[in-house]
Amino acid sequence: MDSLPVMDEPELQTDNPEPNDSDDDGANEEMDALMDQYLDQMGSNAQNGQLLSVPIVTVHADHVLVDVGAKSEGMVSRTELADASGITEPAVGQVIDVVVKGTDSATGLVILSHAQAREQVSFRDIEEAHEKKNAITGKIVR
């Protein structure tokens, strides 16, 4: 039986030049850094006292559910979301700051406080203004 001749594979010719990966290096590094930051915050178990920025996923009459990462949701009372005039208008996708208080063993929901988060962020902002000797404007409420 005669064997067939072996032929070399033809080289593939394209009109498109090879993409220049060096142009995307900065964007890729930035995306990697953002992804690492997100995974550090959201991928780990939230610990008591931890300050998180979380998106609202569901709005109910008396509370909102937020995504705290690691396949967990947390609940925040709508009364904590009220501004100084008592108005609450939370929306799905809105990102809010919360402090982790613990976990409800019955429901598995993470217990969160938006009010404590606001206090922490406000205090941090006041300290920063003091260090920089910047004036702050505020309203004193009893």
N, C-alpha and C positions, 0 to 999 in steps of 0.2 A: 504494500500500500504506500502510495506516494504521500509525503507530507506537504502540507501547504506552506508557502513561504511566509515568514513572520515579517510583518510590516511595522515600522515605527509609527507611533501615534502622531497625528499632525498637531502642530502648535496652534493653540487657539489665538486668533487675532481679534482684537477689539479696537473700536475707535475711541472708547472712553479711557482717559488716563486713570492711573491708580489714584484713589483718594489720598489726599494729604492728611494723615492723622495728626500732624503737628498743629494744624489749625484748630482742631477740636480738643486738644489737651487741656486748655484752660477751662473750657465748658465741662469737660468730663471730670476734672478734678473738683470743680465747684459742685457738680451734681453728686459726686461721691461723698463730699463733705456734708452736703445737706442730707443725703440718705443715711450716713452714719449718725448724724445728729438726731434724725427722726427715729432711727432704730434704737439709739441709746435711750431716748425719752419714752418711746411707745412700745418697744419690744420687750422691755424688762418689766417685772412686776413693780407696780407703783408702790412706794413705801409711804407710811404715815408721815405727814408733814411736808411731803414733796409738792412743789408748785408745778403745775402742768398747764399748757395751753391745749385745749381740746375742742373738737368740733361738735356742735349739737346735731344729733341724728334723728331725734323725734321730739315733738313738742306736744305735751299733754296739758290739760286744764290746770293742774296744780304743780307740775314738775316737768323738767326736760331730761331726756336721756342723752348722754354724751359718750363718745368713743374714747376710752382711755388706753386703747391698744391692747396687745396680747389677748385678743379675742374677748375683751372685757368691756362692759358698759358701766357707766356710773349715773347716779341720779342727783339732780340739783333742784331744790325747791324754787318755784317761780318767784316766791317772795324775796329770795336772795338776789334775783336778777333785776329787781325794781330799782329805778333811779331815785333821786331825791324827791321827785314828785309822786312816786308810787307807780309809775307806768312801767309795764313789762311788755316788750314786744320781741321775744326771742324768735329766731328763724333757723330753720334747718340749714346747716352749713356754716352758720355763724361760729366763730372761734371765741371761746371764753377762757379766762384763767380760773383755775380751781386749785384747792389744796386737798390732798388726800387725807381723809379722816379715819378710814378703816374699811372693812368689808362686812356687808350684811350676810350673816351665815345662812339665813333662811332663803334669800333670793339670789345670792351670789353677786349682787351689784356692789360696786365700789361706792362708798359713802364719801361725798365731796362737799366742799364749802366754797362757794363763789365769794361770799362776804369776806372770809378770811384771806382769800387770794387778793381781793381788792385792797385790803388793809396792808398786806405784805408788799404789794407792788407800790402802793402810795408811800409807805414808809421808806422803801428803797429809793423812790424818786425824791423824797424830801432829803434823805441823807446825801444823795448825789448832788442836789442843788446846794446844800450846805457846804459840802466839800469844795464845790466850784464857786462858792460865794455868789450864787445866782438868787435873785428874788423869786418868790413863788406867789401865785395868786390863788386864793381859795375862798370858799364860803363856809362860814362857821354855822353849823346846824346843831340845835339842841335836841 
